[in-house]
Amino acid sequence: MLTYKVVTAPASEPLTTAEAKLHCRVDLADDDVPIAAWIVAAREEAERQSGMALVSQTLELVLPNWPLGDRIALPRPPLTSVTSVKYKDKDGAETTWDAANYIAGTDSVPGVLVLAWNATWPSVDLYPIEPIRIRYVAGFASAAAVPQSLKQAMLLLIGQWYENREAGGDTVGEKAGIAFGVDRLIGSYRAEALGR
C-alpha cells in the first residue's frame, strides 16, 4: 500500500467563495466563513474520491523499498514536477539522490518517476522503516484548469452541506441523489488517476 502525505497544502482553491455563494443562492456575507470551509472540505472530498490533486500542492510518497522495474507511479495526478528523492541507509543516514538519475513523466496519468538511461536504483541496505521519500508537486496549475465536472461535484457537495448543516431531517432521498451525482461527475477521473 502506498503511503503519501500533503507537505504543502494548496495556496488557493478551485472555487471562489463568490462561486459557491452563487450556487447556493446566498447574497449576504454572513455565511462566508462556513462556505469557505466547505470549499476546502469539498475539494478534499473530490480529491479523495477521484484520486487526483485538484490544485497545485506538494506531496511526499514514502516507500519501503525500490521497485523491481524502472518506474514509480506517483499518486494524485496530474504530476507537475519531482522536487527530490531521498533515501536512508541501514544506519539512518539520509542521502538526496542526484536528479540526473531519474526523469519525471508528467504527461502520463498517473505521473511517473523513471530511471534515466543507464541509471540504477541505489544499491545500499535500506533503513528498516520508511527509507525512501519522493517529494513532488501535483495538481492543476490554476483554478481555471480544473475540469468543470470536478468543480460541479464540489458545488453539489457545498450546496448539500449549506442546505443541511446538521445532516438531519427527511433528506435521505436527496442525499442519495447528491451522492449519485457526485459519483457520476468524479467516476471517470477516479479510473484515470489509477491508470485504468
Steps between C-alpha positions, in 0.01 A plus 500: 500500500631844405547753775501866409429827674440864420815698579377839378125554465357687202540879512159544335183301434330394174193706593465848645264588781305709248451197271382284790264774623353537151434125487338510846306818412653691792523880481612591851850478645376333821587149380831577326709326769315165495472511120878550473551201732258290291698585186813349659305197623337450159839518326645249745204266442523537120874423524433198723234360266679579174853414612620828345653822629269777386731795558878531534635348822817329619468131584740239633488131413660264753623159381637197689740404218597569140277347230602200292437692178626834372211723611298619796142621455433817700148526645268799466546612138557718314873498575675835451855424612716289731671709766725241662567130558654417838587170662646382830759228533485231768663735751247779440730727297290684241620560143340719234518307176639697204222619268709391200404142591130538426245663272153624596227381266248781534285413198402152616215442743591432768833677472814292531860524610710297254865401517719697261692310232763272659396601854416244768332530838747555787640167620537570871337314787198713585374616837240252630204740496396769250845540344401660166327837464405653167384860521310640203254764387163391366174667404360723230694824460198726554132489596415563135679178400299279741241302299152647533347164596724485808402855593135408452541204734642741758205735452253214553671415829513863613132552415403186693700609804360852484139378489550225759749636750407256773450201263157436649144505370334309220775532243599138449377487140653836422834397653500183291437712189785736588735207569406342165560829319837551666599140422403537133694827464813360666490136383692531174779694669533229766573238236742731318689582821556129555627458144209284385 
